[in-house]
Amino acid sequence: MTAGSEPYNVLFLCTGNSARSVLGEAILNKVGAGKFRAHSAGSQPKGRVHPETLRLLESLGYNCSGFRSKSWDEFAKPDAPKLDFVFTVCDSAAAESCPVWPGQPMTAHWGVPDPAAASGSPAEIALAFKEAYRMLHQRIAVFAALPIRSLDQLTLRGKLKEIGRMAGATAKASEPS
């Protein structure tokens, strides 16, 4: 864990790094400004952030200039930020064999349905993105409010798992472990 008043580094992982993980990065950087520094990556990045992700975030007042779809390999390099927490937000990334993260960050699975897989009218697709944003925002707000420095490792690990089982969790996250 990061010592003192340094912000905690958090990585949100998904397969494509085009929707959910980017939403997580944006939300935590806003909700947890000063306490957290959020990043996102994918195991098989799409190479671009989904246009609906950017449209939604911009409509909510986020600055989207720094978002890009990138590989999780960037965060396993020696010069990468030392990660304190790694959250998978899609079931396929949770099932994949992750790189060994330097510093052994705490990990949890916070599965959210994939809005990029939504089909239908533009309004239905936009709704899927809004729903993913809502679920992630709810979880991240609970996480950001945790008194991390005063919790022991076991208690903190339990709280992170509980957050992953909040309403709307995908099947993998809601299973007892």
N, C-alpha and C positions, 0 to 999 in steps of 0.2 A: 504494500500500500504506500501511496505517496505520503511523505512526512510533512508535518507543519501545515502551512497554508497554501502549498502548491495545489493546483486543481487536480482532481482525479482524472486520469485518461480512460475514456470509455470507447469501446469499439462495438458498433452494431454490424452484425454479419447477416448476409443473405446470399443466395446463390448469384443473382444477377446484378446486385448493387445498383438498381435503377428505381426502386420505389420504397419499400418498407425500411430498409436500412438507412436510406437517405432521409426519410421522414424522421426516423429516430435521432439521427445526427442533428438535424435542424431543431427538433423540439428540445432536446437536452441542452444544446448550446444556448437556447433562449431561456428555458425554464431554470437551468442550473448554471447560468452565467456566473463566472467567478469561482464556483465550487467544482465544476466539471468542464472538461474539454472533450467534446464528442467527435468521433470519426466514424466513417462507414467504409465497408469493403465487401467484396463478393468472392466466392470460390471460383466462379466462372463469370466475371463481369461482362455485362452487355456492351460496355464501351460508351454508353451514353445514359444519362438519367432520363427516365420516362417523361415525355412532355407533360403528362397530366400531373406528375409529382411536382414539377416546376410551376405549372399553372396554379395548383392548389396552394403551394407555399407562398407564391407571389401574392395571391389573393388574400392571404392571411398576414401579409406585411413582412415576410421573411426576405432577406437579401440572398438571392440564389446564385450569385456570381461565382462562388467558390466550389459549388458542387460538381463532382465528376464521378463517373463509374470507374472503380479501380479494384485491383486484385488484393486479396488479403495477404499476399506475399510481401507487399510493401510494409506491412506491420510486423513481419517476422525478421526483418533485416536488423543488423546491429545498430544502425543509426535511427531506427524507428522510435517513436515515443514509447516509453515504458508503460504498458497497459495495466490498469488496476482492475478493470471489469471488461468482460467480453459477453455480449448478449446476442444469441442467434434469434432472429425474428421470422425465420421460415423453417419448416420442418426438414426440407432437404438439406439445408446447410447444417442443421443440428445433427443430422445423421452422418454427415461427411467427416472424414478424418481431418481435423483441423491441424494447422501447423503448431509446433510447440512455441508458445508465446513466451518470450523472455520475461522473467519476473513472476511467472505463474499467477496470472490474474484470476480473480474469481469469475466464474462463468455461470450463466443461467440461460434457459431457453424460454423466450417470450413469444411463442408462435402466434402469428396474426395472419388471417387469410390474405392471399396475394391479390392486391387490386389490379396488378398488371395482367392478371389472367381473366379479368372481368370482360364480359362481352355484352352486347346489347347496344342501346342508344347511347349517344354521348352523355346524356343525363345519368343513365344507369352506371356507366363507367366512372363518371365523376363522383357518384354516390359511393361506389366501392372504395375510391381513394379517400373520401371524407371519413368513411367508417374506419378504415385502417388508421388514419390520422387520429381519430377520436380514441381508439383503443390504445394506441401507442402513447398518446398524450396522457391518458389516465394512468397508465403504468409508470411512465417516466415521472409524472408529478409525485406519485407515491414514493418512487425511488429517490428522487431529488430531496424529498422531505425527511428521509431516514437520517437519524443521528449517527452516521457511519463511523466517525471517530470513537464514539462511545459504545459501539456494539462489538462483542467478541465475534470471532470468525464463524463459529457455528451458528450463532443467532443471525448474523448477517446473511449467511448462506441460505438459511431457512426463509428469511424475508424475501430474498431474491427469487426463490422458488415459488413462494406464495404469489408474488407479483405476476409470475408467468402463468398462474392458474386463474387469474382474474377473468371476469366475464368476456366471452368472445375468443378465449384461447382455442387454438387448434388442438386436435385430438392428442397429439404427442405431448403437448405441454400440460394437458389436464390429467394425464395418467399419473397415478401415484408412483413415486420412485423410491 
